[in-house]
Amino acid sequence: MNQQFHTAAPAPNFRDIGGLRGAGGRIVRSGLVYRSGALDALLDDDLALLAGLGITLCCDLRTAQERSRAPSRWPPGGMPRLLEL
């Protein structure tokens, strides 16, 4: 497993999952898929880092109540499409 933790991670446990083997044995390309937690706790400097990643889809695994209680923060004009699971 070759998960890359970002030294200036914008959120707790933020990492690029590039290098992991996906379905069919193919390797996930670095810089394509990230995982994280606590996007509600991002600071303004964190938002700038997040904006530079070009994230276009967020798969939120929290319940509707959790999302309402602690909504994720995104850079101005940079909110990706949200998929609530």
N, C-alpha and C positions, 0 to 999 in steps of 0.2 A: 504494500500500500504506500502510495507516494503523495499523501495530502500535504499541501503547502500552507502552513500557518503564516499569515501576514504579520510582519513585525510592527507595522503601524495599523493594526486591524481596526476597522471602524466600529466593530461590535464584538462582544464576548464570543469566543469560539468561532470567529470568522475565519473561513479557510476556502481555498480553491480546491475543488475535488478532482482537478485534472490529474491524470496519471492512474486513476482507479479503473479497473476493468469493468466494463458494462455488459449489457446483454449481448450474447453472441461472441463474447471474448474481446470485443473492441475496446480500446483505451479511450477514456474521456479526455478530450483536448483541454489543456491548461488555459485558463482565462475564459472559460465558457460557462461553467457551473460553480456557484459558490453556495456555502451553507453557513448559517449563523443563528444566533439567538439574540434576543433583547434589542431589536431595532428601535424600540421606544426610547432607549437610553442614549441615543447618539447625540454627540455634541456637534456644534457648527463645523469644527475642523473635520470631524468624522464624515459629515455630509459631503464635504468637498472630495474626500477620498472615495466615497461611494459613487459620486457623480462621475468620476474618472473611469469607472469600471464598465459603464454602458449597459447596466442591467435593464432588461426589457420585460421580464416576467418574474413575479414573486409568488412562490407557492407557500402560503401561510398555513401551517399545520395547527394553529391555535383554534380554540372554539370562538364563536361569535362573541361570547361574554369576555373572553380574554382579550380579543382584538379591541373591543369597545373600552375595556378598562385601561389598556396600555397600547394605544395605536402606534404603529411603526412610523418613524420619521423618515422622510425622503428629501433630497435636495429640491429646492424650488424648481418647478418645471421638469423634474426628473422622476416623478412617480411612475413606476412600471405598471403594466397590466397586473392586476391582482387575481390570483386563483386561490380561492378559499376552500381548503380541503377539510 
